[in-house]
Amino acid sequence: MSSDPCSAVPPLVIGLGEILWDVFPDGRRFGGAPTNFACCAARLGTGSVTTGMVSAVGHDDLGRQALQRLTDRGVNIDGVAQTDRPTGCVNVSLDESAVATYTFAPDAAWDTINWTSRLAELAPQTRALSFGTLCQRSEVSRQTVTRFLKSTDEDCIRILDVNLRPPHWSEQMILQSLELANVLKCNDEELSVLGSLINCSGNETDVLQTMISHWNLQLAVLTRGSAGSMIINRAGQVSERTAESASVVDTVGAGDAFNAAVAIGMLNQVPLPRLHEWAGQVASFVCSSSGATPSIPTSLTFAHLFPATDFDQ
């Protein structure tokens, strides 16, 4: 799925869904899973991809700040609407292991992402995207997410980052999203929910392989926090890695950064073991930093780690 090397335009990577502010006990930080994905993809893919965001913010100070944050991080905001609803916020609490729980404000701007002519232009140009279930809690945004996904080309990498946040999901929503995706990313708790939807039992490998077969996925990604991660592809290749050693500050955004590395790696046909190693390193760095979109060092960018195109060497 690598882009044409003769093309003057790098492949477009899109974050599709919520833009919000994570409200921690010590202050507010920019976030939202697809937003984090877009920001990390812009940094990791510097010089090799273009990135954009499809969402909505309010006509308020937080909305203006959000647009500026995206722009500062190299994310195109042509697909971000401004509405009369307030920009989304979520209260974040961290347990003693720095694992986050979330309480989302209702009736946010990202609940009213409407279809526009600009989105109709962006969708067929998109080469990779990440979307989740949270943004689909409202009918308006769910219809737009669905239409955008259906308007992409067949070879677009469509990553479903399940991201289950009770009570903002349903079994029907998950099943419909899986029909539209060709890559699945979930954590160990979410995998048990997904397995139950298709009455699949067995170990994690069995469930992931069944899901790949059932929904004809290209790839399935399982993140396990401190226990590491697993990636399985359609060919049956399995890559398992322990978590990278890191001093954890908070885990917010680590999975989104992992997701961004997977997307860019797939676009460039990076072999699974090397893609997995890179994604783990990126997620570890985010865990060691405060907030969801820290400044990722150049040493972890795609151009620095993969200067050659021949991955067999």
C-alpha positions as CSV (number, residue, x, y, z in Angstrom):
1,M,0.0,0.0,0.0
2,S,2.9,2.3,-0.4
3,S,2.3,5.5,-2.3
4,D,3.6,6.0,-5.8
5,P,7.2,7.3,-5.5
6,C,6.7,9.5,-8.5
7,S,3.8,11.3,-6.9
8,A,4.4,14.8,-5.6
9,V,1.7,14.5,-3.0
10,P,2.4,12.3,0.1
11,P,-0.4,10.0,1.2
12,L,-3.2,11.6,3.3
13,V,-3.7,10.2,6.8
14,I,-6.9,11.3,8.6
15,G,-8.2,11.3,12.2
16,L,-11.9,10.8,12.0
17,G,-13.9,11.7,15.1
18,E,-13.8,13.6,18.3
19,I,-11.7,16.7,19.2
20,L,-11.7,17.4,22.9
21,W,-9.8,18.6,25.9
22,D,-8.8,16.1,28.6
23,V,-9.4,17.8,32.0
24,F,-6.8,16.3,34.5
25,P,-6.7,17.2,38.2
26,D,-3.7,19.5,37.4
27,G,-5.1,21.1,34.3
28,R,-6.5,20.8,30.8
29,R,-4.7,19.0,27.9
30,F,-5.5,18.6,24.2
31,G,-6.8,15.2,23.2
32,G,-9.3,12.8,21.7
33,A,-8.3,9.4,20.3
34,P,-8.5,10.3,16.6
35,T,-7.0,13.7,17.3
36,N,-4.1,12.1,19.1
37,F,-3.7,9.8,16.2
38,A,-3.6,12.6,13.7
39,C,-1.1,14.6,15.7
40,C,1.2,11.6,16.2
41,A,0.9,10.6,12.5
42,A,1.9,14.1,11.5
43,R,5.0,14.0,13.6
44,L,6.0,10.3,12.9
45,G,5.4,10.7,9.2
46,T,7.1,14.1,8.8
47,G,8.0,14.4,5.1
48,S,6.3,11.1,4.2
49,V,2.6,11.8,4.8
50,T,0.2,14.6,5.0
51,T,-2.4,14.6,7.8
52,G,-5.8,16.0,8.4
53,M,-8.7,16.0,10.9
54,V,-12.4,15.5,10.3
55,S,-14.3,16.7,13.3
56,A,-16.1,19.7,14.8
57,V,-15.3,22.3,17.5
58,G,-17.3,25.1,19.1
59,H,-17.2,28.8,18.4
60,D,-15.5,29.2,21.7
61,D,-12.0,29.7,23.2
62,L,-11.3,26.0,23.5
63,G,-12.3,25.5,19.9
64,R,-10.0,28.2,18.7
65,Q,-7.2,26.8,20.8
66,A,-7.9,23.3,19.4
67,L,-7.6,24.5,15.9
68,Q,-4.3,26.2,16.7
69,R,-2.9,23.1,18.4
70,L,-3.7,21.0,15.3
71,T,-2.2,23.6,13.0
72,D,0.9,23.9,15.1
73,R,1.3,20.1,14.9
74,G,1.1,20.0,11.1
75,V,-2.5,18.7,10.9
76,N,-4.7,20.2,8.2
77,I,-8.0,21.5,9.6
78,D,-10.0,21.9,6.4
79,G,-12.2,19.0,7.6
80,V,-13.0,20.6,11.0
81,A,-16.2,22.5,11.3
82,Q,-17.1,25.1,13.9
83,T,-20.6,24.8,15.4
84,D,-22.7,26.4,18.1
85,R,-22.1,23.4,20.4
86,P,-19.3,23.7,23.0
87,T,-15.9,22.2,22.2
88,G,-15.7,18.7,23.8
89,C,-14.2,18.1,27.3
90,V,-13.6,15.0,29.3
91,N,-12.7,14.7,32.9
92,V,-9.8,12.3,33.3
93,S,-8.8,10.5,36.6
94,L,-5.7,8.4,37.0
95,D,-5.4,5.5,39.3
96,E,-2.2,4.5,41.3
97,S,-0.9,2.8,38.2
98,A,-1.5,6.0,36.0
99,V,-4.3,4.3,34.1
100,A,-7.0,6.7,33.0
101,T,-10.7,6.7,33.3
102,Y,-12.9,9.2,31.5
103,T,-16.2,11.1,32.0
104,F,-17.4,12.8,28.8
105,A,-19.4,16.0,28.7
106,P,-22.7,15.6,26.7
107,D,-23.9,17.4,23.6
108,A,-20.4,18.5,22.4
109,A,-19.4,19.9,19.1
110,W,-18.1,16.6,17.9
111,D,-21.6,15.2,18.3
112,T,-22.6,17.3,15.3
113,I,-20.1,16.5,12.5
114,N,-22.1,17.2,9.4
115,W,-21.4,15.9,5.9
116,T,-20.0,18.7,3.7
117,S,-18.6,19.1,0.1
118,R,-15.1,19.3,1.7
119,L,-15.5,15.9,3.3
120,A,-16.7,14.5,0.0
121,E,-13.4,15.7,-1.5
122,L,-11.2,14.4,1.3
123,A,-12.6,10.9,1.6
124,P,-11.4,9.5,-1.8
125,Q,-8.0,11.2,-1.2
126,T,-7.5,9.5,2.1
127,R,-5.0,6.6,2.2
128,A,-5.2,5.8,5.9
129,L,-7.5,6.8,8.7
130,S,-8.5,5.9,12.3
131,F,-12.0,6.1,13.7
132,G,-13.7,4.8,16.8
133,T,-17.0,4.2,18.5
134,L,-17.1,7.2,20.8
135,C,-17.7,9.8,18.1
136,Q,-20.7,7.7,16.9
137,R,-22.7,8.1,20.1
138,S,-24.8,10.7,18.2
139,E,-26.8,9.9,15.0
140,V,-25.5,13.0,13.2
141,S,-21.8,12.1,13.6
142,R,-22.4,8.4,13.1
143,Q,-24.0,9.0,9.7
144,T,-21.1,11.3,8.7
145,V,-18.5,8.8,9.9
146,T,-20.2,6.0,8.0
147,R,-20.5,8.1,4.8
148,F,-16.9,9.1,5.0
149,L,-15.7,5.5,5.4
150,K,-17.9,4.4,2.5
151,S,-16.5,7.2,0.3
152,T,-12.9,6.1,0.7
153,D,-11.1,4.0,-2.0
154,E,-11.1,0.2,-1.5
155,D,-7.4,0.2,-0.7
156,C,-7.6,2.9,2.0
157,I,-6.4,1.6,5.4
158,R,-9.5,2.0,7.7
159,I,-8.5,1.4,11.3
160,L,-11.2,0.8,13.9
161,D,-9.8,1.8,17.2
162,V,-12.7,0.4,19.2
163,N,-12.1,2.6,22.2
164,L,-15.2,1.5,24.3
165,R,-16.2,4.2,26.7
166,P,-19.4,3.2,28.6
167,P,-22.2,4.0,28.0
168,H,-21.3,5.5,24.6
169,W,-21.4,2.3,22.5
170,S,-23.7,-0.5,21.5
171,E,-23.2,-4.0,19.9
172,Q,-24.8,-2.8,16.7
173,M,-22.4,0.1,16.5
174,I,-19.4,-2.2,16.9
175,L,-20.6,-4.6,14.3
176,Q,-21.4,-1.9,11.8
177,S,-18.0,-0.3,12.4
178,L,-16.2,-3.7,11.8
179,E,-18.0,-4.0,8.5
180,L,-16.5,-0.7,7.4
181,A,-13.0,-1.3,8.8
182,N,-10.1,-3.4,7.4
183,V,-7.8,-3.0,10.5
184,L,-8.8,-3.6,14.1
185,K,-7.1,-2.1,17.2
186,C,-8.4,-3.0,20.7
187,N,-7.1,-3.6,24.2
188,D,-7.4,-6.8,26.2
189,E,-10.7,-5.8,27.9
190,E,-12.2,-4.8,24.6
191,L,-11.2,-8.1,22.9
192,S,-13.3,-10.0,25.3
193,V,-16.3,-7.9,24.3
194,L,-15.6,-8.4,20.7
195,G,-15.2,-12.1,21.0
196,S,-18.6,-12.4,22.7
197,L,-20.2,-10.7,19.8
198,I,-19.3,-13.6,17.5
199,N,-19.4,-16.3,20.3
200,C,-15.7,-16.8,19.9
201,S,-13.8,-18.4,22.8
202,G,-10.2,-19.4,23.1
203,N,-7.0,-17.6,23.7
204,E,-6.2,-14.1,22.4
205,T,-4.6,-15.4,19.3
206,D,-7.6,-17.6,18.5
207,V,-10.0,-14.7,18.9
208,L,-8.0,-12.2,16.8
209,Q,-7.5,-14.7,14.0
210,T,-11.2,-15.5,14.0
211,M,-12.1,-11.8,13.8
212,I,-9.6,-11.3,10.9
213,S,-11.3,-14.2,9.1
214,H,-14.9,-13.1,10.0
215,W,-14.5,-9.5,8.9
216,N,-11.8,-10.0,6.3
217,L,-9.4,-7.7,8.1
218,Q,-5.8,-7.0,6.9
219,L,-4.5,-6.7,10.5
220,A,-5.6,-7.0,14.1
221,V,-3.7,-5.1,16.9
222,L,-4.1,-6.0,20.6
223,T,-2.6,-3.7,23.2
224,R,-2.2,-5.0,26.8
225,G,-0.7,-2.1,28.7
226,S,2.3,-3.2,30.8
227,A,1.9,-6.7,29.4
228,G,2.9,-5.7,25.9
229,S,1.1,-6.1,22.6
230,M,0.3,-8.5,19.7
231,I,-0.3,-7.9,16.0
232,I,-1.6,-10.5,13.6
233,N,-2.0,-10.1,9.9
234,R,-4.3,-11.8,7.3
235,A,-1.5,-14.2,6.3
236,G,-1.5,-15.6,9.9
237,Q,1.8,-14.0,10.9
238,V,1.9,-13.3,14.6
239,S,4.1,-10.7,16.3
240,E,4.2,-10.5,20.1
241,R,6.3,-8.0,22.1
242,T,6.7,-7.2,25.8
243,A,6.2,-3.6,26.8
244,E,9.2,-1.3,26.3
245,S,10.9,-0.4,29.5
246,A,9.7,3.1,30.6
247,S,8.9,5.2,33.6
248,V,5.2,5.7,33.2
249,V,3.8,9.2,33.7
250,D,0.4,8.5,32.2
251,T,-1.0,6.2,29.6
252,V,-3.2,8.7,27.8
253,G,-2.5,8.7,24.1
254,A,-0.1,5.8,24.1
255,G,-2.5,3.5,22.1
256,D,-3.2,6.3,19.6
257,A,0.5,6.8,19.0
258,F,0.9,3.0,18.5
259,N,-2.0,3.2,16.1
260,A,-0.3,6.1,14.1
261,A,2.9,4.1,13.7
262,V,0.9,1.1,12.5
263,A,-0.9,3.2,9.9
264,I,2.3,4.7,8.6
265,G,4.1,1.4,8.7
266,M,1.3,-0.2,6.7
267,L,1.3,2.6,4.1
268,N,5.0,1.9,3.5
269,Q,4.8,-1.9,3.7
270,V,7.1,-2.2,6.7
271,P,7.5,-5.9,7.7
272,L,5.4,-6.8,10.7
273,P,8.2,-7.4,13.2
274,R,9.8,-4.0,12.5
275,L,6.5,-2.2,12.4
276,H,5.6,-3.7,15.7
277,E,9.0,-2.8,17.3
278,W,8.6,0.8,16.1
279,A,5.0,1.1,17.4
280,G,6.0,-0.2,20.8
281,Q,8.9,2.3,21.0
282,V,6.6,5.2,20.2
283,A,3.9,4.1,22.7
284,S,6.6,3.8,25.4
285,F,7.8,7.3,24.8
286,V,4.2,8.7,25.1
287,C,3.7,6.8,28.4
288,S,6.9,8.4,29.7
289,S,5.6,11.9,28.9
290,S,2.7,14.0,30.2
291,G,-0.4,14.3,28.0
292,A,-1.5,12.6,24.9
293,T,0.5,14.4,22.2
294,P,4.0,15.1,23.6
295,S,6.8,16.2,21.3
296,I,8.0,13.0,19.7
297,P,11.8,13.1,19.1
298,T,13.2,12.9,15.6
299,S,14.9,9.6,16.5
300,L,11.5,7.9,16.5
301,T,10.2,9.3,13.2
302,F,9.7,7.1,10.2
303,A,12.2,9.0,8.0
304,H,14.9,8.6,10.7
305,L,14.3,4.9,11.4
306,F,13.5,3.7,7.9
307,P,15.7,5.8,5.6
308,A,15.9,2.9,3.0
309,T,13.0,1.5,1.1
310,D,14.3,-2.0,0.9
311,F,13.2,-3.6,4.1
312,D,14.7,-7.0,3.2
313,Q,18.2,-5.6,4.0
